Amino acid sequence: MNRYPRDMRGHGQTPPRANWPRDARIAVQFVINYEEGGENNVLHGDDASEAFLSEIVGATPWPGQRHWNMESVYEYGARVGFWRLHRLFTAMNVPVTVYGVATALARSPEQVRAMQDAQWEIASHGLKWIEYKDADPEVERADMMQAIRLHTEVTGTRPTGWYIGRCSDNTVRLAAEEGGFAYLADTYADDVPYWMELDAHDQLIVPYTLDANDMRFATPQGFNSGDQFYSYLKDSFDCLRAEGGRMMSIGLHCRLIGRPGRIMALKRFIEYASGFDDVWFARRIDIAEHWMRQHPHIRRERPSQMDRDTFVARYGGVFEHSAWIAEGAHDLELGPAHDSAIGLHNALARVFRAATPQQRLGVLTAHPDLAGKLAAAKRLTQESTAEQASAGLDALTDAERAEFTALNDAYVAKFGFPFIIAVRDHDKAGILAAFRSRIDNDRDTEFATACTQVERIAELRLAEMLP
């Protein structure tokens, strides 16, 4: 099957109601990435020095050498920046999630004790803060298991959240297969949590952020001053709070935001957000557990994952007596975006629209007359029977039945196909008015109108079958 794995639909136009605690309109969540002591370094067995996210603009790795200046930038984060952040968050009583690189945590026992005393969540940021894009999956899996083991030794409990950042396309799958994580965060695809089905594993995703993130102090087109950072956080907060039911993640690094020229911007934002009564400051594990309670995952049949026979059996009648349309749709590049009524309708309609005029005429002639002989003989499809009944066409007066019969005969004689209208969009009077009006159209106009109505009928049928 030609299937597209990326989910471009997500929660769709209307995300699920978050129901944050205390009727909060927004959940605000701070992450401190603790990477200092876990970055690329020949002392850590790596091939070269670190070159990412520091004050040294344009840094490149030094193969086989220690980079003294780079090391000292990272050391500032552990020695000074962390404690500055710790004082700020504990003084303002704001909870924090730490993304802790296991080897970095092992080299910073006093910082770990401070995290725990503050009741911060310590999620895993991997074994070392290195790039995994080219890693063999089994090597990445082994590092993951080692990270969990070391994290557990250092903190006393295993991590229940996972975020690598410099990940591969195997990372999320491997973490889901491990089976012990309440949530994964290696996506940036939404403003609220969502579920992923990874083979037999139902995995909650609590997406992270790269925009509301102090890393942009160290990247091109990023923040040049604390005021820019504050302004961006405030605008993000105001938008998400106005929308309601959203989550705002804010990414921080001890060596970046922990500098004195930047941390006051973070303090101003916390003060601003704290001024609203409808804000829930939460750790990521709190958000994950809340979402699991409010929106437990329920697996359902997905059109994009059905084999051909099942797909055609289920959707072959959406276009009246025209299973060939479903057969053609199954051959398209389907994906998660087609697992909704709108998405699947688009795929089916593509096949109908691409068909020859003669093929489309066959679909039109497959439709029954309105209130015609087939209806009287109770020989309509189940769908057509329900549709005609919804507009009262199964309970006509003698005069109404006579008018429908006359109009049906005249219409078919003129156009060569029956009058088609999405009856669920109309009442009986509206249907008769449309019938009287459209019979005066020329054939090309009426053919196009009938095709549009056929698509509308299919859409309404799918709306009863899918989300």
Secondary structure, 3 states (H helix, E strand, C coil): CCECCCCCCCCCCCCCCCCCHHHCCEEEEEEEEECCCCECCHHHCCCECCCCCCCCCCCCCCECCCCHHHHHHHHHHHHHHHHHHHHHHHHCCCCCEEEECHHHHHCCHHHHHHHHHCCCEEEECCCCECCCCCCCHHHHHHHHHHHHHHHHHHHCCCCCEECCCCCCCCHHHHHHHHCCCCEECCCCCCCCCEEEEECCEEEEECCCCCCCEHHHHHCCCCCCCHHHHHHHHHHHHHHHHHHCCEEEEEEEECCCCCCHHHHHHHHHHHHHHHCCCCEEECCHHHHHHHHHHHCCCCCCCCHHHCCHHHHHHHHCCCCCCCHHHHHHHHCCCECHHHCCHHHHHHHHHHHHHHCCHHHHHHHHHCCCCCCCHHHHCCCCCHHHHHHHHHCCCCCCCHHHHHHHHHHHHHHHHHHCCCCCCCHHHCCHHHHHHHHHHHCCCCHHHHHHHHHHHHHHHHHHHHHCCCC
